[in-house]
Amino acid sequence: MARLLEMHAVSTAGDAAVAVALAGTLFFQVPTGDARGQVAQFLALTMLPFAVVAPLIGPFLDHYRRGRRWAIGGTVAFRAGCCLVLAQAVGTDSPTLFLAALGVLVASKAYGVTKASAVPRVLPTGYSLVKGNSRLGLTGTAAAAVSAPIAVLLSLLGSAWVLYYAFALFGAATVLAILLPPHVDSSAGEEQVDLADLRSGRSGRAAGLGGVVVGALRCNAGLRFLSGFLVMYMAFLLRDRPFDGWEDRTSLLLALVVGAAGLGNTVGTGLAAVLRSRRPEVTVVVVLLVDVTMVVVAAVAYSLPTAVALGLTVGICQSLGKLSLDALIQRDVPEVVRTSVFARAETLIQLSWVLGGFLGIALPLSPTRLSLGIAAGLLLVWTAYVVRGMVRLRRRAS
């Protein structure tokens, strides 16, 4: 577990450096219309193969478990390569700037899936998935907090220096991934299961156990969808249409909203420790309802305080929702199929983030309330569908 934490810390530090570099290139140096158009084009082109490949990641890891360490290292090494390409493309109009940036984004999502498959294999005796993922979350937040100021200082020399710094971090993380303990690749005592089997109970081991897990997974899909939307939409909105008095401080304005989301993730991890005795199947529905309420408020009364509050709420709810899902997988899914279910669940919620990001790019920046209202409406419909399914499940259980 300590080795996985170390690798994740270095990888997250690299992500923070990339975020700083992109803030100074992709979002603030390229005209908004051109940037949104090209990002939307490449995200559309990237999303299709990712949507096809993502459902295959879990089965691939099931059949070739001895490659888990190399799969994790591959996603990190790919981000290192993209950083080199970005460093060469900074300051140019080359389309490789956007392609490499989205390559980092998608590889980061794939990293989340491959890392998730390793977590159950390295948990110390007495550790739950919730506790293990809480430690990963806090470690990542601390690493980003240390790395981001270093990246900001390097950005004074130029964005290329920040990207070379990120390349070095990802290179180190690749080595650390390959050097993870050999039992990460072990498949002893594991079986395969599909999420459809959990929902329908076709698998004997999953029968009657997976309905709540699937419901919680759907809740997390909604939470990640909103998170992806918020990141992409706000990144361009606050740059192109900053609040009054912030016209010359758009970088700081974006940092406030995105930083609020990061703070929310940390707060959510702390709240999960306080609420560990509560029912996770209730928590995961409540946080989805809170998310929906906050995005409706932001759509009706869009302002700087509501934008920051939205970022904070999304961060808290995403963290609580994911840790509640972990608790349900730990509680309701048999150990022999837990790794398989965990990897597939991570795949779906990462793909939900990409879909939300695409919507954030596709919607117009003005009128802002209309775009936020569309996102709120879609999330409302999804929430109604999820709650209806959970109520039906509860009635059947009764």
C-alpha positions as a Python dict, from the first residue, in 0.01 Angstrom:
ca = {
    (1, 'M'): (0, 0, 0),
    (2, 'A'): (286, 237, 82),
    (3, 'R'): (438, 181, -262),
    (4, 'L'): (106, 247, -433),
    (5, 'L'): (66, 568, -230),
    (6, 'E'): (415, 678, -332),
    (7, 'M'): (348, 612, -701),
    (8, 'H'): (11, 788, -685),
    (9, 'A'): (162, 1092, -514),
    (10, 'V'): (421, 1139, -788),
    (11, 'S'): (160, 1085, -1060),
    (12, 'T'): (-79, 1336, -903),
    (13, 'A'): (204, 1588, -870),
    (14, 'G'): (256, 1553, -1244),
    (15, 'D'): (-115, 1611, -1308),
    (16, 'A'): (-100, 1932, -1103),
    (17, 'A'): (196, 2054, -1308),
    (18, 'V'): (12, 1980, -1633),
    (19, 'A'): (-292, 2172, -1505),
    (20, 'V'): (-74, 2477, -1436),
    (21, 'A'): (88, 2452, -1780),
    (22, 'L'): (-243, 2419, -1962),
    (23, 'A'): (-388, 2713, -1770),
    (24, 'G'): (-117, 2927, -1928),
    (25, 'T'): (-141, 2781, -2278),
    (26, 'L'): (-461, 2607, -2378),
    (27, 'F'): (-700, 2831, -2184),
    (28, 'F'): (-536, 3173, -2176),
    (29, 'Q'): (-315, 3210, -2484),
    (30, 'V'): (-539, 3072, -2758),
    (31, 'P'): (-853, 3266, -2866),
    (32, 'T'): (-1157, 3122, -2691),
    (33, 'G'): (-1349, 3036, -3007),
    (34, 'D'): (-1056, 2854, -3164),
    (35, 'A'): (-969, 2674, -2841),
    (36, 'R'): (-1324, 2553, -2776),
    (37, 'G'): (-1370, 2441, -3134),
    (38, 'Q'): (-1050, 2241, -3147),
    (39, 'V'): (-1090, 2095, -2798),
    (40, 'A'): (-1445, 1989, -2884),
    (41, 'Q'): (-1328, 1834, -3211),
    (42, 'F'): (-1048, 1636, -3052),
    (43, 'L'): (-1255, 1539, -2749),
    (44, 'A'): (-1522, 1402, -2984),
    (45, 'L'): (-1260, 1208, -3176),
    (46, 'T'): (-1098, 1086, -2856),
    (47, 'M'): (-1419, 1002, -2673),
    (48, 'L'): (-1537, 745, -2930),
    (49, 'P'): (-1237, 515, -2906),
    (50, 'F'): (-1225, 571, -2530),
    (51, 'A'): (-1592, 471, -2506),
    (52, 'V'): (-1511, 156, -2700),
    (53, 'V'): (-1188, 74, -2517),
    (54, 'A'): (-1304, 164, -2165),
    (55, 'P'): (-1545, -132, -2124),
    (56, 'L'): (-1264, -359, -2238),
    (57, 'I'): (-1014, -244, -1973),
    (58, 'G'): (-1176, -446, -1694),
    (59, 'P'): (-1194, -773, -1893),
    (60, 'F'): (-842, -715, -2021),
    (61, 'L'): (-712, -684, -1667),
    (62, 'D'): (-911, -994, -1571),
    (63, 'H'): (-753, -1207, -1844),
    (64, 'Y'): (-402, -1060, -1823),
    (65, 'R'): (-365, -979, -1456),
    (66, 'R'): (11, -1025, -1469),
    (67, 'G'): (22, -704, -1668),
    (68, 'R'): (-145, -481, -1409),
    (69, 'R'): (176, -303, -1314),
    (70, 'W'): (265, -252, -1680),
    (71, 'A'): (-87, -128, -1756),
    (72, 'I'): (-61, 133, -1479),
    (73, 'G'): (290, 227, -1591),
    (74, 'G'): (173, 251, -1951),
    (75, 'T'): (-90, 513, -1873),
    (76, 'V'): (166, 719, -1681),
    (77, 'A'): (433, 680, -1950),
    (78, 'F'): (183, 793, -2215),
    (79, 'R'): (123, 1113, -2016),
    (80, 'A'): (498, 1165, -2001),
    (81, 'G'): (518, 1141, -2379),
    (82, 'C'): (228, 1383, -2421),
    (83, 'C'): (410, 1633, -2196),
    (84, 'L'): (711, 1625, -2427),
    (85, 'V'): (487, 1689, -2727),
    (86, 'L'): (313, 1972, -2543),
    (87, 'A'): (647, 2130, -2449),
    (88, 'Q'): (744, 2141, -2817),
    (89, 'A'): (403, 2275, -2924),
    (90, 'V'): (378, 2558, -2669),
    (91, 'G'): (360, 2897, -2837),
    (92, 'T'): (256, 2755, -3175),
    (93, 'D'): (-77, 2708, -3349),
    (94, 'S'): (-7, 2341, -3404),
    (95, 'P'): (-311, 2116, -3353),
    (96, 'T'): (-81, 1878, -3166),
    (97, 'L'): (-114, 2117, -2870),
    (98, 'F'): (-480, 2023, -2827),
    (99, 'L'): (-434, 1659, -2924),
    (100, 'A'): (-157, 1608, -2668),
    (101, 'A'): (-355, 1795, -2400),
    (102, 'L'): (-652, 1567, -2450),
    (103, 'G'): (-417, 1269, -2461),
    (104, 'V'): (-308, 1360, -2109),
    (105, 'L'): (-673, 1393, -2007),
    (106, 'V'): (-782, 1055, -2141),
    (107, 'A'): (-469, 880, -2013),
    (108, 'S'): (-542, 1025, -1671),
    (109, 'K'): (-890, 867, -1682),
    (110, 'A'): (-741, 533, -1793),
    (111, 'Y'): (-489, 559, -1509),
    (112, 'G'): (-776, 586, -1263),
    (113, 'V'): (-922, 262, -1395),
    (114, 'T'): (-597, 64, -1393),
    (115, 'K'): (-498, 195, -1049),
    (116, 'A'): (-840, 98, -914),
    (117, 'S'): (-780, -264, -1015),
    (118, 'A'): (-466, -274, -801),
    (119, 'V'): (-605, -120, -482),
    (120, 'P'): (-782, -433, -347),
    (121, 'R'): (-462, -634, -397),
    (122, 'V'): (-247, -411, -174),
    (123, 'L'): (-482, -335, 116),
    (124, 'P'): (-316, -419, 450),
    (125, 'T'): (-493, -653, 690),
    (126, 'G'): (-783, -472, 850),
    (127, 'Y'): (-797, -200, 581),
    (128, 'S'): (-1124, -142, 399),
    (129, 'L'): (-1158, -7, 45),
    (130, 'V'): (-1295, 315, 192),
    (131, 'K'): (-991, 365, 414),
    (132, 'G'): (-749, 272, 137),
    (133, 'N'): (-906, 509, -115),
    (134, 'S'): (-931, 783, 148),
    (135, 'R'): (-555, 754, 201),
    (136, 'L'): (-502, 768, -176),
    (137, 'G'): (-720, 1077, -202),
    (138, 'L'): (-546, 1262, 79),
    (139, 'T'): (-202, 1164, -53),
    (140, 'G'): (-293, 1293, -399),
    (141, 'T'): (-425, 1620, -260),
    (142, 'A'): (-109, 1676, -54),
    (143, 'A'): (113, 1596, -353),
    (144, 'A'): (-79, 1839, -575),
    (145, 'A'): (-56, 2109, -306),
    (146, 'V'): (322, 2072, -301),
    (147, 'S'): (370, 2040, -676),
    (148, 'A'): (143, 2322, -793),
    (149, 'P'): (348, 2609, -637),
    (150, 'I'): (667, 2461, -787),
    (151, 'A'): (495, 2452, -1126),
    (152, 'V'): (379, 2812, -1085),
    (153, 'L'): (737, 2924, -1015),
    (154, 'L'): (864, 2734, -1320),
    (155, 'S'): (592, 2895, -1531),
    (156, 'L'): (775, 3227, -1483),
    (157, 'L'): (1044, 3078, -1705),
    (158, 'G'): (787, 2954, -1956),
    (159, 'S'): (520, 2685, -1984),
    (160, 'A'): (766, 2449, -2152),
    (161, 'W'): (968, 2427, -1829),
    (162, 'V'): (654, 2326, -1638),
    (163, 'L'): (587, 2052, -1892),
    (164, 'Y'): (943, 1922, -1868),
    (165, 'Y'): (894, 1912, -1490),
    (166, 'A'): (573, 1713, -1541),
    (167, 'F'): (759, 1481, -1780),
    (168, 'A'): (1017, 1409, -1510),
    (169, 'L'): (745, 1335, -1254),
    (170, 'F'): (557, 1101, -1486),
    (171, 'G'): (881, 928, -1575),
    (172, 'A'): (950, 863, -1206),
    (173, 'A'): (592, 746, -1153),
    (174, 'T'): (630, 501, -1444),
    (175, 'V'): (929, 339, -1275),
    (176, 'L'): (745, 329, -941),
    (177, 'A'): (445, 165, -1108),
    (178, 'I'): (657, -112, -1259),
    (179, 'L'): (826, -164, -920),
    (180, 'L'): (497, -220, -737),
    (181, 'P'): (487, -544, -536),
    (182, 'P'): (454, -858, -753),
    (183, 'H'): (131, -965, -582),
    (184, 'V'): (-42, -672, -757),
    (185, 'D'): (-43, -904, -1059),
    (186, 'S'): (-168, -1202, -861),
    (187, 'S'): (-509, -1341, -951),
    (188, 'A'): (-524, -1607, -679),
    (189, 'G'): (-880, -1662, -559),
    (190, 'E'): (-1033, -1407, -798),
    (191, 'E'): (-1325, -1459, -1035),
    (192, 'Q'): (-1471, -1249, -1311),
    (193, 'V'): (-1810, -1083, -1295),
    (194, 'D'): (-1986, -827, -1509),
    (195, 'L'): (-2188, -533, -1381),
    (196, 'A'): (-2488, -670, -1571),
    (197, 'D'): (-2455, -990, -1367),
    (198, 'L'): (-2465, -787, -1048),
    (199, 'R'): (-2780, -608, -1155),
    (200, 'S'): (-2965, -917, -1270),
    (201, 'G'): (-2817, -1171, -1028),
    (202, 'R'): (-2718, -1406, -1313),
    (203, 'S'): (-2398, -1484, -1126),
    (204, 'G'): (-2463, -1712, -829),
    (205, 'R'): (-2221, -1519, -611),
    (206, 'A'): (-2375, -1187, -714),
    (207, 'A'): (-2742, -1283, -687),
    (208, 'G'): (-2933, -1048, -460),
    (209, 'L'): (-2618, -849, -374),
    (210, 'G'): (-2559, -614, -663),
    (211, 'G'): (-2874, -404, -694),
    (212, 'V'): (-2762, -148, -438),
    (213, 'V'): (-2410, -143, -584),
    (214, 'V'): (-2543, -73, -933),
    (215, 'G'): (-2768, 202, -796),
    (216, 'A'): (-2473, 361, -618),
    (217, 'L'): (-2269, 332, -937),
    (218, 'R'): (-2539, 519, -1128),
    (219, 'C'): (-2532, 792, -862),
    (220, 'N'): (-2156, 823, -908),
    (221, 'A'): (-2198, 842, -1284),
    (222, 'G'): (-2416, 1149, -1234),
    (223, 'L'): (-2170, 1303, -989),
    (224, 'R'): (-1875, 1253, -1227),
    (225, 'F'): (-2078, 1380, -1523),
    (226, 'L'): (-2134, 1710, -1343),
    (227, 'S'): (-1769, 1725, -1239),
    (228, 'G'): (-1649, 1685, -1599),
    (229, 'F'): (-1898, 1945, -1718),
    (230, 'L'): (-1792, 2194, -1452),
    (231, 'V'): (-1421, 2164, -1529),
    (232, 'M'): (-1457, 2215, -1905),
    (233, 'Y'): (-1737, 2470, -1904),
    (234, 'M'): (-1599, 2690, -1627),
    (235, 'A'): (-1248, 2681, -1770),
    (236, 'F'): (-1367, 2864, -2083),
    (237, 'L'): (-1653, 3062, -1927),
    (238, 'L'): (-1442, 3232, -1659),
    (239, 'R'): (-1170, 3309, -1910),
    (240, 'D'): (-1407, 3460, -2170),
    (241, 'R'): (-1672, 3613, -1943),
    (242, 'P'): (-1513, 3686, -1604),
    (243, 'F'): (-1712, 3846, -1325),
    (244, 'D'): (-1706, 4223, -1292),
    (245, 'G'): (-1380, 4342, -1140),
    (246, 'W'): (-1196, 4020, -1231),
    (247, 'E'): (-1120, 4098, -1595),
    (248, 'D'): (-744, 4119, -1531),
    (249, 'R'): (-734, 3825, -1289),
    (250, 'T'): (-893, 3543, -1486),
    (251, 'S'): (-625, 3293, -1377),
    (252, 'L'): (-698, 3368, -1011),
    (253, 'L'): (-1072, 3349, -1080),
    (254, 'L'): (-1039, 3004, -1234),
    (255, 'A'): (-817, 2896, -946),
    (256, 'L'): (-1089, 3000, -698),
    (257, 'V'): (-1356, 2782, -860),
    (258, 'V'): (-1133, 2484, -941),
    (259, 'G'): (-955, 2520, -606),
    (260, 'A'): (-1293, 2509, -432),
    (261, 'A'): (-1359, 2174, -601),
    (262, 'G'): (-1020, 2045, -482),
    (263, 'L'): (-1091, 2166, -130),
    (264, 'G'): (-1429, 1996, -151),
    (265, 'N'): (-1263, 1663, -232),
    (266, 'T'): (-1051, 1691, 81),
    (267, 'V'): (-1348, 1794, 296),
    (268, 'G'): (-1549, 1504, 154),
    (269, 'T'): (-1277, 1259, 252),
    (270, 'G'): (-1285, 1393, 606),
    (271, 'L'): (-1664, 1376, 619),
    (272, 'A'): (-1651, 1014, 501),
    (273, 'A'): (-1448, 929, 811),
    (274, 'V'): (-1711, 1096, 1030),
    (275, 'L'): (-2002, 927, 849),
    (276, 'R'): (-1845, 582, 830),
    (277, 'S'): (-2115, 440, 1056),
    (278, 'R'): (-2393, 573, 834),
    (279, 'R'): (-2561, 379, 558),
    (280, 'P'): (-2360, 434, 238),
    (281, 'E'): (-2659, 350, 14),
    (282, 'V'): (-2839, 652, 165),
    (283, 'T'): (-2534, 880, 154),
    (284, 'V'): (-2472, 821, -216),
    (285, 'V'): (-2829, 923, -306),
    (286, 'V'): (-2825, 1225, -75),
    (287, 'V'): (-2505, 1366, -228),
    (288, 'L'): (-2650, 1331, -578),
    (289, 'L'): (-2959, 1525, -467),
    (290, 'V'): (-2737, 1793, -309),
    (291, 'D'): (-2538, 1821, -633),
    (292, 'V'): (-2857, 1863, -835),
    (293, 'T'): (-2987, 2128, -595),
    (294, 'M'): (-2663, 2327, -612),
    (295, 'V'): (-2640, 2328, -990),
    (296, 'V'): (-3003, 2446, -1007),
    (297, 'V'): (-2919, 2727, -765),
    (298, 'A'): (-2616, 2824, -975),
    (299, 'A'): (-2830, 2826, -1290),
    (300, 'V'): (-3096, 3049, -1132),
    (301, 'A'): (-2861, 3285, -945),
    (302, 'Y'): (-2527, 3272, -1126),
    (303, 'S'): (-2262, 3477, -945),
    (304, 'L'): (-1911, 3441, -806),
    (305, 'P'): (-2031, 3310, -466),
    (306, 'T'): (-2261, 3052, -627),
    (307, 'A'): (-1987, 2946, -872),
    (308, 'V'): (-1742, 2889, -586),
    (309, 'A'): (-2015, 2715, -383),
    (310, 'L'): (-2090, 2492, -682),
    (311, 'G'): (-1725, 2392, -713),
    (312, 'L'): (-1703, 2320, -341),
    (313, 'T'): (-2026, 2119, -343),
    (314, 'V'): (-1926, 1915, -648),
    (315, 'G'): (-1593, 1830, -485),
    (316, 'I'): (-1752, 1723, -155),
    (317, 'C'): (-2028, 1520, -319),
    (318, 'Q'): (-1794, 1349, -565),
    (319, 'S'): (-1565, 1239, -282),
    (320, 'L'): (-1847, 1120, -55),
    (321, 'G'): (-2019, 943, -343),
    (322, 'K'): (-1707, 754, -448),
    (323, 'L'): (-1620, 648, -95),
    (324, 'S'): (-1979, 535, -36),
    (325, 'L'): (-1958, 323, -351),
    (326, 'D'): (-1632, 174, -222),
    (327, 'A'): (-1803, 89, 107),
    (328, 'L'): (-2089, -85, -74),
    (329, 'I'): (-1851, -286, -293),
    (330, 'Q'): (-1660, -386, 19),
    (331, 'R'): (-1982, -482, 199),
    (332, 'D'): (-2199, -640, -71),
    (333, 'V'): (-1964, -784, -332),
    (334, 'P'): (-1790, -1117, -261),
    (335, 'E'): (-1412, -1090, -231),
    (336, 'V'): (-1350, -1326, -522),
    (337, 'V'): (-1510, -1082, -769),
    (338, 'R'): (-1440, -756, -584),
    (339, 'T'): (-1138, -654, -792),
    (340, 'S'): (-1326, -716, -1117),
    (341, 'V'): (-1631, -514, -1005),
    (342, 'F'): (-1415, -233, -869),
    (343, 'A'): (-1227, -194, -1200),
    (344, 'R'): (-1548, -195, -1404),
    (345, 'A'): (-1712, 59, -1173),
    (346, 'E'): (-1413, 291, -1207),
    (347, 'T'): (-1430, 255, -1586),
    (348, 'L'): (-1791, 369, -1599),
    (349, 'I'): (-1750, 673, -1375),
    (350, 'Q'): (-1438, 784, -1563),
    (351, 'L'): (-1629, 762, -1890),
    (352, 'S'): (-1909, 965, -1731),
    (353, 'W'): (-1655, 1239, -1659),
    (354, 'V'): (-1552, 1247, -2026),
    (355, 'L'): (-1916, 1273, -2137),
    (356, 'G'): (-1972, 1561, -1897),
    (357, 'G'): (-1660, 1734, -2026),
    (358, 'F'): (-1784, 1706, -2383),
    (359, 'L'): (-2115, 1865, -2285),
    (360, 'G'): (-1924, 2147, -2113),
    (361, 'I'): (-1744, 2225, -2439),
    (362, 'A'): (-2050, 2181, -2660),
    (363, 'L'): (-2283, 2418, -2472),
    (364, 'P'): (-2263, 2790, -2553),
    (365, 'L'): (-2099, 3024, -2304),
    (366, 'S'): (-2386, 3269, -2332),
    (367, 'P'): (-2642, 3284, -2191),
    (368, 'T'): (-2472, 3121, -1897),
    (369, 'R'): (-2793, 3046, -1709),
    (370, 'L'): (-2931, 2856, -2009),
    (371, 'S'): (-2626, 2630, -2035),
    (372, 'L'): (-2620, 2565, -1662),
    (373, 'G'): (-2994, 2504, -1679),
    (374, 'I'): (-2947, 2241, -1951),
    (375, 'A'): (-2685, 2062, -1740),
    (376, 'A'): (-2915, 2085, -1437),
    (377, 'G'): (-3208, 1947, -1638),
    (378, 'L'): (-3010, 1647, -1763),
    (379, 'L'): (-2889, 1575, -1412),
    (380, 'L'): (-3242, 1608, -1275),
    (381, 'V'): (-3370, 1350, -1521),
    (382, 'W'): (-3085, 1113, -1436),
    (383, 'T'): (-3143, 1163, -1063),
    (384, 'A'): (-3512, 1082, -1100),
    (385, 'Y'): (-3422, 763, -1287),
    (386, 'V'): (-3169, 659, -1021),
    (387, 'V'): (-3396, 735, -724),
    (388, 'R'): (-3684, 549, -887),
    (389, 'G'): (-3465, 243, -931),
    (390, 'M'): (-3342, 258, -572),
    (391, 'V'): (-3700, 291, -440),
    (392, 'R'): (-3810, -10, -644),
    (393, 'L'): (-3516, -209, -511),
    (394, 'R'): (-3607, -116, -155),
    (395, 'R'): (-3968, -224, -209),
    (396, 'R'): (-3859, -559, -351),
    (397, 'A'): (-3628, -609, -54),
    (398, 'S'): (-3916, -535, 183),
}
